């Protein structure tokens, strides 16, 4: 007995229907968020981007938006390196560190002759 729906039985059609519904849900949720939060949207003292930026091909639009919601003098706190990756790098370099220990370090990045630390 064939239980496949005759209305949508092609995998490409199924994917298209799912994509359309997901897009509609995303649009609706984005509209709800904007309607609720935009009127009282304020600048933030701190903006945190933890383990997400390295997935983006172009950081420009995201950094522009983060700057927009960050107050003057505010801090952008970014974590790019996954703790397990750092643990592996330390092990490969012959350093015996504890995954559960707390370490403090900072890096300086220079872009267009501006340095961020």
N, C-alpha and C positions, 0 to 999 in steps of 0.2 A: 504494500500500500504506500503510495506517495503522499507524504505529509507536507511537502513543500508548497508554500502558497503560490498560486498561479499569478497573483498580482506582482510579486517581486520574487523571481526565482533565479535571477542572474546575480552572481557575486558582485559584479561592478555596480549593478542597480542597488544592491543592498548597501554597499559601501557609500554610494552617493546619498541614499536616504539617511544613513547614519551621520554622514558629514553635514548634510543640510540641517538635521535636527540638532546636532552638536553646536553648529554655528548659531542657530536661532537661540539655543539656551544660553550660549556665551553672550550674545548681543543683549538678551533680556536681562541677564545677571549684571552686565556692565551698565546698562541703563539704570537698573535698580540701585547699584552702588553709587553711581554718579548723582542720581536724584537724592539719595539719602545723605551722602557725605560731602558732596561738592559745596553746598551752601555754607557749611561750617568748616570747610577745609582751611587749615592753617599751615604755616611753615613748621617744620619739625626741627628740634635741636639736633637729633641724631637720625641718620638713615642707615640701616644695616642691610648689606647684600652679602649673605653667607652662602658660599659654595654654589653660586648661580651664574656669575658673569662669564666664566670660562666656557659656558655652553653657547654663548651668543657669538655669532660671526662678526657682527658689527656692534660695538659697545656704544657708539655715538648716541643713538636715540634714547637708550636707557640711561646713560649718564646725563643727558640733557634733562630728562624727566626727574631724575634724582636731584639734580641741581635746582630744578624749579620748586620742588617741595622742601628744600633744605633752607633754613633761615640763614641770613648772613652770619658768618662766624660758626655755623653749625658743623658737625662732623659727619663725614661719610666713612662708615666702618665697613671694610671689605675683607672677607676671608676667601681667598682663592684656592689655597692648597688644602686638600683633604687630609685630615690627621693620619689616615693610614698611608697615604702617599709620602708624607713627611717621615713617618716611621720607617718606611721602606728605604727612602733616600739615606736616612741616618744609618740604617743597618748596612747598606751597600758601601757607605763611606767608612765603615768600621767603628762607628760610634754606637755604644750600647746605651740606648735611652729607654725610658719607660713610657709606654703608650699612655698610661694613666697619670703620669707626672705633669706638672704645670711648668711650662717654659715661657720665657718672655723674649721676644726678639722683634725687630722691626726691619723693614727694607725701605730703601729709597728708590723711587722711580722717577726718571726724568723724561719728559715728553715736551717737545717744542720749547726747549730751554727752561721749562718750569719743573721744579723738583717737588715731589710729594713724598712725605714720609709717613 
